Amino acid sequence: MPEVALKTQVAIVGGGMVGMALALTLAQNNIESVLLEASVEDDLEQESFDDRTLVINPASKQFWHSIGLWSDIAKHTTEINHVHVSNQGQFGVVHFDKDELKVPQLGHVIAAKKLAQILHAAVKQNKLIKHHQPAKLESFQQNESHVRMKVATAGQSLQVDASLMVAADGVKSAIRTELNLATVVKSYQRQAIICNITTDERHHNRAYERLTTEGPMALLPFKNRFGFVWSVQEEKAASLLAADDHEFLALAQQRFGFRAGAMLKVGRRSAYPLFQIKVPTQYAQRVVLMGNAAHAVSPVSAQGLNLAVRGIDRLSQLLAEQNNNNNDLGSTQVLRKYQDLSNTDQDRTMNYTDDLMSWFKIDEPTVNAIRSLGLVAINANLALKKMLYQTAGGLR
Ligand SMILES: Cc1cc2nc3c(=O)[nH]c(=O)nc-3n(C[C@H](O)[C@H](O)[C@H](O)COP(=O)(O)OP(=O)(O)OC[C@H]3O[C@@H](n4cnc5c(N)ncnc54)[C@H](O)[C@@H]3O)c2cc1C
């Protein structure tokens, strides 16, 4: 196979949403990159571009705005203006409302596939990004001055030399494994069933979070329907996937209640194992992990990509500073600084998601009463609601 040699400032392995967003942010800062994506071009059948809907929180809205994509993205979103949190079978609810919190909206919902298409189109047009797809990283070697990568593409092999290699190769990151970076995995022994649901009532831009002893359930307003996330015990997931639509809707309705109306129609269902991945050290010589390769949280908190784009923003600022001063983009000092600046944010987001997943596991009268009183207390305390909004919104 003929070999082509390329040299670049940053090589990004993985053209998922994180890899594409990083390449675009670097280009905005005049940094060139080579973006390598293993899957076949244009089918957008990468695993994470399925039927899922994504919540874009307020901090991410600012991020997409800063790289000039918000007006394209906004057209395809549904606003969240209210959030209703309740505890199944117990008293106490919390209402979050955009007017009470004096914000334009609490978040936006978009189809993951649409966001991926927008990023893909922007990447293709950008002259500072050399996009190769399908292009699979086969091996790499770290040196004093660069990382050398061997990449298989259709019909030829590439040799890519870069000052910095970014591993945006997803939750099963082969780069992370190759580097032997310690990885802490916490399984919740739950699966999330994801699908779209239509009810007989309009959603009025209201999202619902229902805390149950099985784990959280969420309904996200999207177009004329809801995106539905239902966490269930692992052994129950298969039967919920296999159930016919009528049976599934009856079970979901029974668990969720009628707050959003009667559930009439359900779309294609998929199941995801629920776990959290923490990687205490996310860099090695001239390599840094980003996105799911560096941290994965359960989707019930809708935080994974929101957390990742804050990291992209931070890393890009540090690299831009290095670039403007003609300094080394792969310097260990810079990568360490990136991690130091990211630790608190990552820990806070992981703890918030973990609380959501774990807190409601104990089903016991005293604990239930305390939780319900907790919800009542939060609902009566605007300062506390603002703080929770800022945590979920990535604004702290
Ligand atoms: C059901 C569900 C709902 C979610 N909802 C939300 C939400 O509401 N809000 C939110 O912020 N987040 C949400 N998330 C999380 C979000 O989807 C992820 O954080 C995000 O997709 C991670 O993107 P990534 O680019 O890091 O990884 P991936 O999307 O997995 O991309 C990794 C890419 O690397 C490529 N790759 C792997 N190995 C190689 C190689 N050797 N060479 C070249 N390429 C390679 C793969 O083909 C893949 O395309 C949700 C997740 C799930 C599962």
The ligand as a Gaussian input file, in Angstrom:
#p B3LYP/6-31G(d) Opt

LIG

0 1
 C      -28.435000       7.767000      25.271000
 C      -27.495000       8.910000      25.493000
 C      -27.973000      10.187000      25.705000
 C      -27.095000      11.249000      25.890000
 N      -27.599000      12.484000      26.145000
 C      -26.752000      13.508000      26.333000
 C      -27.255000      14.830000      26.557000
 O      -28.464000      15.041000      26.625000
 N      -26.363000      15.858000      26.703000
 C      -25.020000      15.637000      26.678000
 O      -24.262000      16.599000      26.844000
 N      -24.505000      14.393000      26.474000
 C      -25.339000      13.344000      26.289000
 N      -24.836000      12.098000      26.041000
 C      -23.371000      11.918000      25.949000
 C      -22.820000      12.215000      24.560000
 O      -23.538000      11.505000      23.571000
 C      -21.339000      11.825000      24.528000
 O      -20.693000      12.548000      25.550000
 C      -20.660000      12.173000      23.220000
 O      -21.317000      11.577000      22.138000
 C      -19.207000      11.681000      23.272000
 O      -18.581000      11.960000      22.059000
 P      -17.083000      11.495000      21.758000
 O      -16.743000      12.154000      20.469000
 O      -16.210000      11.677000      22.928000
 O      -17.167000       9.905000      21.557000
 P      -17.782000       9.065000      20.366000
 O      -19.010000       9.677000      19.866000
 O      -17.827000       7.656000      20.822000
 O      -16.706000       9.200000      19.187000
 C      -15.507000       8.495000      19.153000
 C      -15.137000       8.325000      17.692000
 O      -13.824000       7.806000      17.596000
 C      -13.766000       6.941000      16.470000
 N      -12.627000       6.062000      16.657000
 C      -12.436000       5.108000      17.606000
 N      -11.250000       4.502000      17.434000
 C      -10.649000       5.074000      16.361000
 C       -9.406000       4.864000      15.694000
 N       -8.517000       3.937000      16.096000
 N       -9.115000       5.636000      14.627000
 C       -9.986000       6.597000      14.201000
 N      -11.180000       6.811000      14.791000
 C      -11.508000       6.070000      15.867000
 C      -15.123000       6.213000      16.501000
 O      -15.469000       5.697000      15.242000
 C      -16.045000       7.326000      16.951000
 O      -16.668000       8.003000      15.874000
 C      -25.697000      11.012000      25.873000
 C      -25.207000       9.721000      25.682000
 C      -26.097000       8.675000      25.507000
 C      -25.546000       7.277000      25.344000

